[in-house]
C-alpha cells in the first residue's frame, strides 16, 4: 500500500469519532450553561441591591436636608441627589414601586412623602423571596 493510497483511506473521521466529540461538547454545554445563567442572575441581583441602596440613601438624605420627603423619584433627580432614575435590573425599566407614608423620618420633617422603594418585578429571587419585597 503506497503513501498516496493510505492518505486517501484516512481522510475524514469515522462516525464513532464524531459522536464522541459531539457527546463531549454536549456534556460541556450542560455544565457551562446553567453556571453562566446563575452568574448572570447573581449579577442582576447584586445590581438590584446596589440600586435600592442608592435610592434609599438618596431618599433619606433628601428628607433630612430639606425637612420634607420627596414626592417622587424625579424629585431626587431634579434636586441632584441622583443623576438619573436608574432602571430596575429585573424589569429593565425605571418603574420602581415607591412606598409613600405619613410616617416622618425626622423630628424636623414637615411634609410626608416617599419613605422607601422596591423593585417592580413579581419574580422570585435565587433565595426564594420576591424582588418586590427587597
N, CA, C and O atoms as a printed pandas DataFrame, in Angstrom:
     atom_number atom_name residue_name chain_id  residue_number  x_coord  y_coord  z_coord
0              1         N          UNK        A               1    0.841   -1.160    0.000
1              2        CA          UNK        A               1    0.000    0.000    0.000
2              3         C          UNK        A               1    0.895    1.235    0.000
3              4         O          UNK        A               1    1.766    1.375    0.858
4              5         N          UNK        A               2    0.686    2.099   -0.932
5              6        CA          UNK        A               2    1.516    3.280   -1.071
6              7         C          UNK        A               2    1.037    4.403   -0.168
7              8         O          UNK        A               2   -0.042    4.348    0.421
8              9         N          UNK        A               3    1.881    5.427   -0.082
9             10        CA          UNK        A               3    1.578    6.585    0.756
10            11         C          UNK        A               3    0.324    7.305    0.273
11            12         O          UNK        A               3   -0.491    7.750    1.082
12            13         N          UNK        A               4    0.171    7.420   -1.029
13            14        CA          UNK        A               4   -0.984    8.099   -1.584
14            15         C          UNK        A               4   -2.259    7.345   -1.252
15            16         O          UNK        A               4   -3.281    7.963   -0.954
16            17         N          UNK        A               5   -2.216    6.031   -1.297
17            18        CA          UNK        A               5   -3.386    5.204   -1.033
18            19         C          UNK        A               5   -3.774    5.293    0.459
19            20         O          UNK        A               5   -4.962    5.328    0.781
20            21         N          UNK        A               6   -2.779    5.330    1.371
21            22        CA          UNK        A               6   -3.070    5.470    2.795
22            23         C          UNK        A               6   -3.717    6.830    3.090
23            24         O          UNK        A               6   -4.643    6.915    3.897
24            25         N          UNK        A               7   -3.237    7.873    2.447
25            26        CA          UNK        A               7   -3.779    9.210    2.639
26            27         C          UNK        A               7   -5.238    9.270    2.208
27            28         O          UNK        A               7   -6.064    9.881    2.886
28            29         N          UNK        A               8   -5.547    8.659    1.115
29            30        CA          UNK        A               8   -6.916    8.654    0.606
30            31         C          UNK        A               8   -7.833    7.893    1.550
31            32         O          UNK        A               8   -8.965    8.323    1.768
32            33         N          UNK        A               9   -7.389    6.782    2.116
33            34        CA          UNK        A               9   -8.218    5.980    3.003
34            35         C          UNK        A               9   -8.401    6.647    4.370
35            36         O          UNK        A               9   -9.445    6.444    4.990
36            37         N          UNK        A              10   -7.449    7.425    4.869
37            38        CA          UNK        A              10   -7.549    8.008    6.202
38            39         C          UNK        A              10   -8.107    9.434    6.195
39            40         O          UNK        A              10   -8.052   10.112    7.221
40            41         N          UNK        A              11   -8.617    9.883    5.115
41            42        CA          UNK        A              11   -9.195   11.213    5.005
42            43         C          UNK        A              11  -10.549   11.259    5.711
43            44         O          UNK        A              11  -11.446   10.502    5.343
44            45         N          UNK        A              12  -10.727   12.129    6.722
45            46        CA          UNK        A              12  -12.008   12.268    7.403
46            47         C          UNK        A              12  -12.066   11.499    8.705
47            48         O          UNK        A              12  -11.111   10.829    9.098
48            49         N          UNK        A              13  -13.221   11.610    9.372
49            50        CA          UNK        A              13  -13.417   10.983   10.667
50            51         C          UNK        A              13  -14.473    9.897   10.551
51            52         O          UNK        A              13  -15.337    9.938    9.675
52            53         N          UNK        A              14  -14.392    8.940   11.436
53            54        CA          UNK        A              14  -15.419    7.906   11.459
54            55         C          UNK        A              14  -16.634    8.444   12.207
55            56         O          UNK        A              14  -16.542    9.446   12.917
56            57         N          UNK        A              15  -17.748    7.787   12.046
57            58        CA          UNK        A              15  -18.973    8.189   12.732
58            59         C          UNK        A              15  -18.795    8.099   14.240
59            60         O          UNK        A              15  -19.303    8.951   14.968
60            61         N          UNK        A              16  -18.103    7.112   14.713
61            62        CA          UNK        A              16  -17.854    6.950   16.141
62            63         C          UNK        A              16  -17.041    8.125   16.697
63            64         O          UNK        A              16  -17.356    8.638   17.771
64            65         N          UNK        A              17  -16.010    8.550   15.985
65            66        CA          UNK        A              17  -15.203    9.690   16.431
66            67         C          UNK        A              17  -16.042   10.962   16.507
67            68         O          UNK        A              17  -15.922   11.727   17.464
68            69         N          UNK        A              18  -16.880   11.191   15.514
69            70        CA          UNK        A              18  -17.746   12.374   15.520
70            71         C          UNK        A              18  -18.737   12.332   16.672
71            72         O          UNK        A              18  -19.001   13.362   17.293
72            73         N          UNK        A              19  -19.294   11.156   16.970
73            74        CA          UNK        A              19  -20.248   11.022   18.061
74            75         C          UNK        A              19  -19.582   11.274   19.414
75            76         O          UNK        A              19  -20.194   11.869   20.301
76            77         N          UNK        A              20  -18.344   10.830   19.579
77            78        CA          UNK        A              20  -17.614   11.071   20.817
78            79         C          UNK        A              20  -17.371   12.565   21.001
79            80         O          UNK        A              20  -17.577   13.094   22.093
80            81         N          UNK        A              21  -16.943   13.241   19.960
81            82        CA          UNK        A              21  -16.688   14.684   20.042
82            83         C          UNK        A              21  -17.979   15.439   20.341
83            84         O          UNK        A              21  -17.980   16.339   21.181
84            85         N          UNK        A              22  -19.072   15.095   19.675
85            86        CA          UNK        A              22  -20.357   15.764   19.912
86            87         C          UNK        A              22  -20.834   15.502   21.344
87            88         O          UNK        A              22  -21.386   16.399   21.981
88            89         N          UNK        A              23  -20.631   14.299   21.849
89            90        CA          UNK        A              23  -21.019   13.977   23.230
90            91         C          UNK        A              23  -20.210   14.797   24.230
91            92         O          UNK        A              23  -20.768   15.276   25.216
92            93         N          UNK        A              24  -18.938   14.965   24.005
93            94        CA          UNK        A              24  -18.093   15.771   24.893
94            95         C          UNK        A              24  -18.550   17.224   24.883
95            96         O          UNK        A              24  -18.618   17.863   25.932
96            97         N          UNK        A              25  -18.859   17.739   23.715
97            98        CA          UNK        A              25  -19.347   19.125   23.605
98            99         C          UNK        A              25  -20.678   19.272   24.330
99           100         O          UNK        A              25  -20.890   20.266   25.025
100          101         N          UNK        A              26  -21.587   18.297   24.184
101          102        CA          UNK        A              26  -22.886   18.353   24.850
102          103         C          UNK        A              26  -22.735   18.329   26.372
103          104         O          UNK        A              26  -23.426   19.070   27.071
104          105         N          UNK        A              27  -21.855   17.501   26.883
105          106        CA          UNK        A              27  -21.612   17.437   28.325
106          107         C          UNK        A              27  -21.041   18.762   28.809
107          108         O          UNK        A              27  -21.458   19.275   29.848
108          109         N          UNK        A              28  -20.111   19.309   28.081
109          110        CA          UNK        A              28  -19.515   20.600   28.438
110          111         C          UNK        A              28  -20.581   21.694   28.491
111          112         O          UNK        A              28  -20.608   22.483   29.436
112          113         N          UNK        A              29  -21.462   21.750   27.484
113          114        CA          UNK        A              29  -22.510   22.763   27.460
114          115         C          UNK        A              29  -23.518   22.561   28.592
115          116         O          UNK        A              29  -24.032   23.532   29.147
116          117         N          UNK        A              30  -23.800   21.306   28.933
117          118        CA          UNK        A              30  -24.735   21.017   30.024
118          119         C          UNK        A              30  -24.193   21.517   31.363
119          120         O          UNK        A              30  -24.972   21.824   32.265
120          121         N          UNK        A              31  -22.895   21.601   31.498
121          122        CA          UNK        A              31  -22.282   22.098   32.723
122          123         C          UNK        A              31  -22.150   23.616   32.689
123          124         O          UNK        A              31  -22.414   24.281   33.690
124          125         N          UNK        A              32  -21.751   24.163   31.564
125          126        CA          UNK        A              32  -21.431   25.587   31.458
126          127         C          UNK        A              32  -22.674   26.479   31.422
127          128         O          UNK        A              32  -22.683   27.523   32.075
128          129         N          UNK        A              33  -23.703   26.112   30.698
129          130        CA          UNK        A              33  -24.869   26.994   30.519
130          131         C          UNK        A              33  -25.575   27.284   31.846
131          132         O          UNK        A              33  -25.848   28.454   32.112
132          133         N          UNK        A              34  -25.890   26.297   32.698
133          134        CA          UNK        A              34  -26.524   26.647   33.981
134          135         C          UNK        A              34  -25.631   27.499   34.884
135          136         O          UNK        A              34  -26.125   28.382   35.585
136          137         N          UNK        A              35  -24.351   27.247   34.873
137          138        CA          UNK        A              35  -23.420   28.040   35.679
138          139         C          UNK        A              35  -23.401   29.486   35.194
139          140         O          UNK        A              35  -23.403   30.417   36.000
140          141         N          UNK        A              36  -23.383   29.666   33.899
141          142        CA          UNK        A              36  -23.404   31.009   33.310
142          143         C          UNK        A              36  -24.717   31.717   33.657
143          144         O          UNK        A              36  -24.710   32.895   34.013
144          145         N          UNK        A              37  -25.827   31.013   33.555
145          146        CA          UNK        A              37  -27.129   31.612   33.871
146          147         C          UNK        A              37  -27.203   32.039   35.328
147          148         O          UNK        A              37  -27.729   33.110   35.630
148          149         N          UNK        A              38  -26.683   31.219   36.236
149          150        CA          UNK        A              38  -26.681   31.583   37.657
150          151         C          UNK        A              38  -25.804   32.805   37.910
151          152         O          UNK        A              38  -26.151   33.656   38.728
152          153         N          UNK        A              39  -24.682   32.897   37.222
153          154        CA          UNK        A              39  -23.800   34.049   37.441
154          155         C          UNK        A              39  -24.432   35.334   36.908
155          156         O          UNK        A              39  -24.253   36.399   37.498
156          157         N          UNK        A              40  -25.163   35.246   35.806
157          158        CA          UNK        A              40  -25.873   36.420   35.272
158          159         C          UNK        A              40  -26.960   36.859   36.249
159          160         O          UNK        A              40  -27.108   38.052   36.512
160          161         N          UNK        A              41  -27.724   35.902   36.791
161          162        CA          UNK        A              41  -28.766   36.216   37.759
162          163         C          UNK        A              41  -28.162   36.845   39.012
163          164         O          UNK        A              41  -28.701   37.818   39.540
164          165         N          UNK        A              42  -27.054   36.296   39.487
165          166        CA          UNK        A              42  -26.391   36.852   40.674
166          167         C          UNK        A              42  -25.930   38.284   40.419
167          168         O          UNK        A              42  -26.029   39.133   41.305
168          169         N          UNK        A              43  -25.436   38.555   39.231
169          170        CA          UNK        A              43  -25.000   39.916   38.893
170          171         C          UNK        A              43  -26.188   40.876   38.887
171          172         O          UNK        A              43  -26.074   41.996   39.385
172          173         N          UNK        A              44  -27.324   40.457   38.332
173          174        CA          UNK        A              44  -28.524   41.306   38.323
174          175         C          UNK        A              44  -29.036   41.547   39.748
175          176         O          UNK        A              44  -29.460   42.654   40.080
176          177         N          UNK        A              45  -28.995   40.508   40.585
177          178        CA          UNK        A              45  -29.437   40.665   41.969
178          179         C          UNK        A              45  -28.515   41.610   42.741
179          180         O          UNK        A              45  -28.990   42.414   43.543
180          181         N          UNK        A              46  -27.221   41.522   42.511
181          182        CA          UNK        A              46  -26.281   42.448   43.159
182          183         C          UNK        A              46  -26.513   43.881   42.695
183          184         O          UNK        A              46  -26.443   44.819   43.488
184          185         N          UNK        A              47  -26.790   44.039   41.408
185          186        CA          UNK        A              47  -27.071   45.371   40.885
186          187         C          UNK        A              47  -28.362   45.918   41.498
187          188         O          UNK        A              47  -28.437   47.101   41.829
188          189         N          UNK        A              48  -29.382   45.059   41.652
189          190        CA          UNK        A              48  -30.633   45.492   42.278
190          191         C          UNK        A              48  -30.385   45.950   43.713
191          192         O          UNK        A              48  -30.889   46.993   44.128
192          193         N          UNK        A              49  -29.618   45.178   44.464
193          194        CA          UNK        A              49  -29.300   45.575   45.847
194          195         C          UNK        A              49  -28.608   46.941   45.875
195          196         O          UNK        A              49  -28.921   47.790   46.710
196          197         N          UNK        A              50  -27.681   47.134   44.969
197          198        CA          UNK        A              50  -26.942   48.397   44.907
198          199         C          UNK        A              50  -27.858   49.566   44.548
199          200         O          UNK        A              50  -27.795   50.621   45.178
200          201         N          UNK        A              51  -28.705   49.382   43.540
201          202        CA          UNK        A              51  -29.621   50.450   43.118
202          203         C          UNK        A              51  -30.594   50.801   44.246
203          204         O          UNK        A              51  -30.856   51.976   44.500
204          205         N          UNK        A              52  -31.131   49.776   44.923
205          206        CA          UNK        A              52  -32.049   50.030   46.037
206          207         C          UNK        A              52  -31.348   50.791   47.159
207          208         O          UNK        A              52  -31.916   51.715   47.741
208          209         N          UNK        A              53  -30.128   50.401   47.452
209          210        CA          UNK        A              53  -29.366   51.073   48.497
210          211         C          UNK        A              53  -29.135   52.547   48.150
211          212         O          UNK        A              53  -29.293   53.422   49.001
212          213         N          UNK        A              54  -28.767   52.812   46.913
213          214        CA          UNK        A              54  -28.510   54.194   46.490
214          215         C          UNK        A              54  -29.786   55.036   46.517
215          216         O          UNK        A              54  -29.762   56.191   46.943
216          217         N          UNK        A              55  -30.904   54.453   46.059
217          218        CA          UNK        A              55  -32.163   55.196   46.061
218          219         C          UNK        A              55  -32.636   55.462   47.493
219          220         O          UNK        A              55  -33.111   56.557   47.797
220          221         N          UNK        A              56  -32.510   54.479   48.358
221          222        CA          UNK        A              56  -32.927   54.663   49.755
222          223         C          UNK        A              56  -32.056   55.712   50.453
223          224         O          UNK        A              56  -32.549   56.532   51.228
224          225         N          UNK        A              57  -30.770   55.667   50.166
225          226        CA          UNK        A              57  -29.861   56.673   50.728
226          227         C          UNK        A              57  -30.239   58.067   50.243
227          228         O          UNK        A              57  -30.219   59.021   51.021
228          229         N          UNK        A              58  -30.581   58.191   48.966
229          230        CA          UNK        A              58  -30.958   59.491   48.412
230          231         C          UNK        A              58  -32.267   59.993   49.034
231          232         O          UNK        A              58  -32.400   61.183   49.318
232          233         N          UNK        A              59  -33.228   59.095   49.245
233          234        CA          UNK        A              59  -34.490   59.482   49.894
234          235         C          UNK        A              59  -34.199   59.998   51.305
235          236         O          UNK        A              59  -34.725   61.031   51.720
236          237         N          UNK        A              60  -33.370   59.279   52.022
237          238        CA          UNK        A              60  -33.035   59.654   53.391
238          239         C          UNK        A              60  -32.324   61.013   53.433
239          240         O          UNK        A              60  -32.686   61.879   54.229
240          241         N          UNK        A              61  -31.308   61.198   52.569
241          242        CA          UNK        A              61  -30.557   62.462   52.552
242          243         C          UNK        A              61  -31.458   63.628   52.156
243          244         O          UNK        A              61  -31.398   64.690   52.775
244          245         N          UNK        A              62  -32.297   63.442   51.127
245          246        CA          UNK        A              62  -33.224   64.486   50.686
246          247         C          UNK        A              62  -34.140   64.887   51.841
247          248         O          UNK        A              62  -34.339   66.071   52.109
248          249         N          UNK        A              63  -34.693   63.882   52.518
249          250        CA          UNK        A              63  -35.634   64.155   53.603
250          251         C          UNK        A              63  -34.974   64.939   54.738
251          252         O          UNK        A              63  -35.565   65.887   55.254
252          253         N          UNK        A              64  -33.779   64.563   55.125
253          254        CA          UNK        A              64  -33.104   65.260   56.221
254          255         C          UNK        A              64  -32.575   66.627   55.801
255          256         O          UNK        A              64  -32.558   67.556   56.608
256          257         N          UNK        A              65  -32.146   66.762   54.552
257          258        CA          UNK        A              65  -31.642   68.063   54.092
258          259         C          UNK        A              65  -32.763   69.081   53.923
259          260         O          UNK        A              65  -32.605   70.244   54.293
260          261         N          UNK        A              66  -33.882   68.657   53.371
261          262        CA          UNK        A              66  -34.955   69.587   53.026
262          263         C          UNK        A              66  -36.084   69.618   54.060
263          264         O          UNK        A              66  -37.028   70.394   53.912
264          265         N          UNK        A              67  -36.006   68.800   55.088
265          266        CA          UNK        A              67  -37.050   68.659   56.105
266          267         C          UNK        A              67  -38.417   68.304   55.512
267          268         O          UNK        A              67  -39.457   68.611   56.095
268          269         N          UNK        A              68  -38.396   67.666   54.371
269          270        CA          UNK        A              68  -39.613   67.123   53.771
270          271         C          UNK        A              68  -39.213   65.954   52.875
271          272         O          UNK        A              68  -38.131   65.939   52.289
272          273         N          UNK        A              69  -40.094   65.000   52.787
273          274        CA          UNK        A              69  -39.811   63.812   51.974
274          275         C          UNK        A              69  -40.056   64.117   50.505
275          276         O          UNK        A              69  -40.909   64.942   50.178
276          277         N          UNK        A              70  -39.320   63.461   49.617
277          278        CA          UNK        A              70  -39.593   63.655   48.188
278          279         C          UNK        A              70  -40.974   63.105   47.847
279          280         O          UNK        A              70  -41.435   62.144   48.463
280          281         N          UNK        A              71  -41.624   63.709   46.878
281          282        CA          UNK        A              71  -42.946   63.248   46.456
282          283         C          UNK        A              71  -42.857   62.227   45.326
283          284         O          UNK        A              71  -43.817   61.509   45.045
284          285         N          UNK        A              72  -41.684   62.172   44.677
285          286        CA          UNK        A              72  -41.452   61.197   43.606
286          287         C          UNK        A              72  -39.947   60.982   43.472
287          288         O          UNK        A              72  -39.151   61.741   44.025
288          289         N          UNK        A              73  -39.570   59.952   42.740
289          290        CA          UNK        A              73  -38.149   59.721   42.481
290          291         C          UNK        A              73  -37.574   60.841   41.622
291          292         O          UNK        A              73  -36.380   61.135   41.691
292          293         N          UNK        A              74  -38.422   61.459   40.817
293          294        CA          UNK        A              74  -37.955   62.558   39.973
294          295         C          UNK        A              74  -37.513   63.748   40.828
295          296         O          UNK        A              74  -36.625   64.497   40.419
296          297         N          UNK        A              75  -38.112   63.934   42.001
297          298        CA          UNK        A              75  -37.664   65.000   42.912
298          299         C          UNK        A              75  -36.201   64.802   43.297
299          300         O          UNK        A              75  -35.452   65.770   43.424
300          301         N          UNK        A              76  -35.798   63.545   43.483
301          302        CA          UNK        A              76  -34.399   63.244   43.823
302          303         C          UNK        A              76  -33.461   63.629   42.680
303          304         O          UNK        A              76  -32.367   64.144   42.909
304          305         N          UNK        A              77  -33.903   63.373   41.450
305          306        CA          UNK        A              77  -33.090   63.690   40.276
306          307         C          UNK        A              77  -32.988   65.204   40.098
307          308         O          UNK        A              77  -31.898   65.735   39.884
308          309         N          UNK        A              78  -34.106   65.884   40.185
309          310        CA          UNK        A              78  -34.123   67.337   39.993
310          311         C          UNK        A              78  -33.277   68.040   41.045
311          312         O          UNK        A              78  -32.587   69.014   40.743
312          313         N          UNK        A              79  -33.328   67.546   42.285
313          314        CA          UNK        A              79  -32.561   68.170   43.372
314          315         C          UNK        A              79  -31.089   67.770   43.363
315          316         O          UNK        A              79  -30.310   68.282   44.167
316          317         N          UNK        A              80  -30.697   66.869   42.474
317          318        CA          UNK        A              80  -29.296   66.498   42.347
318          319         C          UNK        A              80  -28.832   65.386   43.275
319          320         O          UNK        A              80  -27.629   65.164   43.412
320          321         N          UNK        A              81  -29.748   64.692   43.907
321          322        CA          UNK        A              81  -29.362   63.591   44.795
322          323         C          UNK        A              81  -29.025   62.317   44.014
323          324         O          UNK        A              81  -28.286   61.462   44.503
324          325         N          UNK        A              82  -29.563   62.196   42.818
325          326        CA          UNK        A              82  -29.192   61.123   41.890
326          327         C          UNK        A              82  -29.052   61.752   40.505
327          328         O          UNK        A              82  -29.710   62.746   40.198
328          329         N          UNK        A              83  -28.199   61.169   39.677
329          330        CA          UNK        A              83  -28.004   61.703   38.322
330          331         C          UNK        A              83  -29.192   61.407   37.425
331          332         O          UNK        A              83  -29.607   62.238   36.617
332          333         N          UNK        A              84  -29.724   60.215   37.584
333          334        CA          UNK        A              84  -30.874   59.781   36.781
334          335         C          UNK        A              84  -31.604   58.708   37.566
335          336         O          UNK        A              84  -31.043   58.109   38.484
336          337         N          UNK        A              85  -32.842   58.470   37.209
337          338        CA          UNK        A              85  -33.576   57.378   37.836
338          339         C          UNK        A              85  -33.100   56.093   37.162
339          340         O          UNK        A              85  -33.324   55.908   35.966
340          341         N          UNK        A              86  -32.454   55.212   37.903
341          342        CA          UNK        A              86  -31.881   54.012   37.283
342          343         C          UNK        A              86  -32.966   53.027   36.854
343          344         O          UNK        A              86  -34.080   53.039   37.378
344          345         N          UNK        A              87  -32.621   52.183   35.901
345          346        CA          UNK        A              87  -33.521   51.110   35.501
346          347         C          UNK        A              87  -33.503   50.020   36.564
347          348         O          UNK        A              87  -32.453   49.701   37.122
348          349         N          UNK        A              88  -34.661   49.458   36.835
349          350        CA          UNK        A              88  -34.759   48.297   37.715
350          351         C          UNK        A              88  -34.086   47.143   36.964
351          352         O          UNK        A              88  -34.523   46.813   35.861
352          353         N          UNK        A              89  -33.051   46.524   37.512
353          354        CA          UNK        A              89  -32.337   45.464   36.784
354          355         C          UNK        A              89  -33.213   44.256   36.436
355          356         O          UNK        A              89  -32.893   43.500   35.519
356          357         N          UNK        A              90  -34.304   44.077   37.158
357          358        CA          UNK        A              90  -35.162   42.919   36.899
358          359         C          UNK        A              90  -36.210   43.202   35.831
359          360         O          UNK        A              90  -36.588   42.293   35.091
360          361         N          UNK        A              91  -36.683   44.427   35.733
361          362        CA          UNK        A              91  -37.686   44.769   34.719
362          363         C          UNK        A              91  -37.079   45.508   33.528
363          364         O          UNK        A              91  -37.723   45.661   32.490
364          365         N          UNK        A              92  -35.848   45.960   33.684
365          366        CA          UNK        A              92  -35.114   46.714   32.645
366          367         C          UNK        A              92  -35.783   48.050   32.309
367          368         O          UNK        A              92  -35.586   48.589   31.220
368          369         N          UNK        A              93  -36.572   48.581   33.247
369          370        CA          UNK        A              93  -37.240   49.877   33.082
370          371         C          UNK        A              93  -37.143   50.654   34.390
371          372         O          UNK        A              93  -36.972   50.046   35.447
372          373         N          UNK        A              94  -37.249   51.985   34.349
373          374        CA          UNK        A              94  -37.206   52.766   35.593
374          375         C          UNK        A              94  -38.581   52.812   36.266
375          376         O          UNK        A              94  -39.083   53.891   36.583
376          377         N          UNK        A              95  -39.175   51.664   36.479
377          378        CA          UNK        A              95  -40.540   51.590   37.015
378          379         C          UNK        A              95  -40.544   51.052   38.450
379          380         O          UNK        A              95  -41.168   50.028   38.729
380          381         N          UNK        A              96  -39.862   51.728   39.340
381          382        CA          UNK        A              96  -39.749   51.315   40.729
382          383         C          UNK        A              96  -41.085   51.458   41.442
383          384         O          UNK        A              96  -41.878   52.343   41.121
384          385         N          UNK        A              97  -41.330   50.585   42.408
385          386        CA          UNK        A              97  -42.503   50.700   43.279
386          387         C          UNK        A              97  -42.096   51.561   44.471
387          388         O          UNK        A              97  -41.213   51.184   45.242
388          389         N          UNK        A              98  -42.731   52.701   44.617
389          390        CA          UNK        A              98  -42.394   53.597   45.721
390          391         C          UNK        A              98  -43.390   53.402   46.859
391          392         O          UNK        A              98  -44.554   53.071   46.635
392          393         N          UNK        A              99  -42.913   53.612   48.072
393          394        CA          UNK        A              99  -43.745   53.491   49.269
394          395         C          UNK        A              99  -43.901   54.888   49.855
395          396         O          UNK        A              99  -42.930   55.519   50.273
396          397         N          UNK        A             100  -45.140   55.351   49.874
397          398        CA          UNK        A             100  -45.443   56.651   50.475
398          399         C          UNK        A             100  -46.143   56.405   51.801
399          400         O          UNK        A             100  -46.921   55.462   51.943
400          401         N          UNK        A             101  -45.857   57.262   52.765
401          402        CA          UNK        A             101  -46.471   57.104   54.071
402          403         C          UNK        A             101  -46.517   58.444   54.770
403          404         O          UNK        A             101  -45.786   59.372   54.424
404          405         N          UNK        A             102  -47.382   58.527   55.753
405          406        CA          UNK        A             102  -47.480   59.720   56.580
406          407         C          UNK        A             102  -46.393   59.735   57.642
407          408         O          UNK        A             102  -46.260   60.705   58.388
408          409         N          UNK        A             103  -45.618   58.661   57.708
409          410        CA          UNK        A             103  -44.547   58.499   58.687
410          411         C          UNK        A             103  -43.461   59.548   58.433
411          412         O          UNK        A             103  -43.058   59.762   57.289
412          413         N          UNK        A             104  -42.994   60.192   59.482
413          414        CA          UNK        A             104  -41.949   61.200   59.370
414          415         C          UNK        A             104  -40.617   60.599   59.807
415          416         O          UNK        A             104  -40.528   59.974   60.864
416          417         N          UNK        A             105  -39.579   60.792   58.985
417          418        CA          UNK        A             105  -38.265   60.224   59.274
418          419         C          UNK        A             105  -37.473   61.014   60.302
419          420         O          UNK        A             105  -36.561   60.475   60.929
420          421         N          UNK        A             106  -37.809   62.278   60.481
421          422        CA          UNK        A             106  -37.087   63.082   61.479
422          423         C          UNK        A             106  -38.058   64.028   62.171
423          424         O          UNK        A             106  -39.157   64.279   61.678
424          425         N          UNK        A             107  -37.638   64.550   63.318
425          426        CA          UNK        A             107  -38.489   65.475   64.072
426          427         C          UNK        A             107  -38.664   66.797   63.332
427          428         O          UNK        A             107  -39.674   67.478   63.508
428          429         N          UNK        A             108  -37.684   67.165   62.503
429          430        CA          UNK        A             108  -37.745   68.428   61.765
430          431         C          UNK        A             108  -38.546   68.329   60.468
431          432         O          UNK        A             108  -38.845   69.343   59.838
432          433         N          UNK        A             109  -38.884   67.123   60.080
433          434        CA          UNK        A             109  -39.566   66.921   58.798
434          435         C          UNK        A             109  -40.973   67.507   58.860
435          436         O          UNK        A             109  -41.712   67.290   59.820
436          437         N          UNK        A             110  -41.331   68.260   57.807
437          438        CA          UNK        A             110  -42.628   68.924   57.778
438          439         C          UNK        A             110  -43.647   68.179   56.923
439          440         O          UNK        A             110  -44.816   68.083   57.296
440          441         N          UNK        A             111  -43.215   67.650   55.779
441          442        CA          UNK        A             111  -44.155   67.010   54.861
442          443         C          UNK        A             111  -43.815   65.531   54.684
443          444         O          UNK        A             111  -42.648   65.182   54.508
444          445         N          UNK        A             112  -44.825   64.660   54.731
445          446        CA          UNK        A             112  -44.583   63.245   54.442
446          447         C          UNK        A             112  -44.441   63.033   52.941
447          448         O          UNK        A             112  -44.697   63.936   52.145
448          449         N          UNK        A             113  -44.038   61.847   52.575
449          450        CA          UNK        A             113  -43.878   61.512   51.157
450          451         C          UNK        A             113  -43.272   60.140   51.020
451          452         O          UNK        A             113  -43.653   59.209   51.730
452          453         N          UNK        A             114  -42.319   60.009   50.100
453          454        CA          UNK        A             114  -41.671   58.714   49.876
454          455         C          UNK        A             114  -40.815   58.342   51.082
455          456         O          UNK        A             114  -40.074   59.163   51.621
456          457         N          UNK        A             115  -40.939   57.081   51.488
457          458        CA          UNK        A             115  -40.078   56.611   52.566
458          459         C          UNK        A             115  -39.264   55.390   52.149
459          460         O          UNK        A             115  -38.296   55.032   52.819
460          461         N          UNK        A             116  -39.656   54.745   51.035
461          462        CA          UNK        A             116  -38.937   53.546   50.604
462          463         C          UNK        A             116  -39.199   53.292   49.127
463          464         O          UNK        A             116  -40.067   53.913   48.514
464          465         N          UNK        A             117  -38.430   52.369   48.576
465          466        CA          UNK        A             117  -38.556   51.993   47.170
466          467         C          UNK        A             117  -38.282   50.496   47.058
467          468         O          UNK        A             117  -37.454   49.948   47.785
468          469         N          UNK        A             118  -38.991   49.843   46.133
469          470        CA          UNK        A             118  -38.827   48.398   45.902
470          471         C          UNK        A             118  -38.807   48.132   44.397
471          472         O          UNK        A             118  -39.194   48.981   43.593
472          473         N          UNK        A             119  -38.353   46.948   44.043
473          474        CA          UNK        A             119  -38.388   46.525   42.643
474          475         C          UNK        A             119  -39.835   46.307   42.209
475          476         O          UNK        A             119  -40.671   45.900   43.015
476          477         N          UNK        A             120  -40.125   46.573   40.964
477          478        CA          UNK        A             120  -41.467   46.359   40.422
478          479         C          UNK        A             120  -41.650   44.934   39.909
479          480         O          UNK        A             120  -42.737   44.580   39.453
480          481         N          UNK        A             121  -40.618   44.124   39.975
481          482        CA          UNK        A             121  -40.679   42.762   39.464
482          483         C          UNK        A             121  -41.463   41.850   40.403
483          484         O          UNK        A             121  -41.338   41.942   41.625
484          485         N          UNK        A             122  -42.275   40.967   39.813
485          486        CA          UNK        A             122  -43.016   39.971   40.583
486          487         C          UNK        A             122  -42.262   38.652   40.676
487          488         O          UNK        A             122  -42.750   37.706   41.294
488          489         N          UNK        A             123  -41.094   38.576   40.079
489          490        CA          UNK        A             123  -40.320   37.332   40.039
490          491         C          UNK        A             123  -39.719   37.025   41.405
491          492         O          UNK        A             123  -39.641   37.878   42.289
492          493         N          UNK        A             124  -39.297   35.771   41.539
493          494        CA          UNK        A             124  -38.653   35.333   42.778
494          495         C          UNK        A             124  -37.139   35.363   42.619
495          496         O          UNK        A             124  -36.603   35.050   41.556
496          497         N          UNK        A             125  -36.471   35.740   43.683
497          498        CA          UNK        A             125  -35.010   35.801   43.698
498          499         C          UNK        A             125  -34.444   34.389   43.884
499          500         O          UNK        A             125  -35.187   33.437   44.124
500          501         N          UNK        A             126  -33.146   34.273   43.771
501          502        CA          UNK        A             126  -32.489   32.977   43.926
502          503         C          UNK        A             126  -32.641   32.430   45.349
503          504         O          UNK        A             126  -32.514   31.224   45.561
504          505         N          UNK        A             127  -32.908   33.292   46.313
505          506        CA          UNK        A             127  -33.119   32.831   47.692
506          507         C          UNK        A             127  -34.593   32.546   47.999
507          508         O          UNK        A             127  -34.938   32.216   49.133
508          509         N          UNK        A             128  -35.462   32.674   46.990
509          510        CA          UNK        A             128  -36.878   32.336   47.150
510          511         C          UNK        A             128  -37.775   33.498   47.541
511          512         O          UNK        A             128  -38.996   33.344   47.572
512          513         N          UNK        A             129  -37.202   34.660   47.840
513          514        CA          UNK        A             129  -38.015   35.824   48.184
514          515         C          UNK        A             129  -38.378   36.597   46.916
515          516         O          UNK        A             129  -37.703   36.485   45.893
516          517         N          UNK        A             130  -39.434   37.367   46.997
517          518        CA          UNK        A             130  -39.848   38.187   45.853
518          519         C          UNK        A             130  -38.965   39.431   45.774
519          520         O          UNK        A             130  -38.645   40.037   46.797
520          521         N          UNK        A             131  -38.576   39.806   44.565
521          522        CA          UNK        A             131  -37.770   41.024   44.395
522          523         C          UNK        A             131  -38.513   42.238   44.925
523          524         O          UNK        A             131  -37.896   43.189   45.405
524          525         N          UNK        A             132  -39.832   42.208   44.838
525          526        CA          UNK        A             132  -40.617   43.349   45.295
526          527         C          UNK        A             132  -40.606   43.506   46.812
527          528         O          UNK        A             132  -41.066   44.524   47.329
528          529         N          UNK        A             133  -40.085   42.512   47.530
529          530        CA          UNK        A             133  -40.007   42.619   48.983
530          531         C          UNK        A             133  -38.633   43.076   49.448
531          532         O          UNK        A             133  -38.432   43.268   50.648
532          533         N          UNK        A             134  -37.695   43.254   48.551
533          534        CA          UNK        A             134  -36.334   43.670   48.927
534          535         C          UNK        A             134  -36.319   45.116   49.325
535          536         O          UNK        A             134  -35.266   45.650   49.674
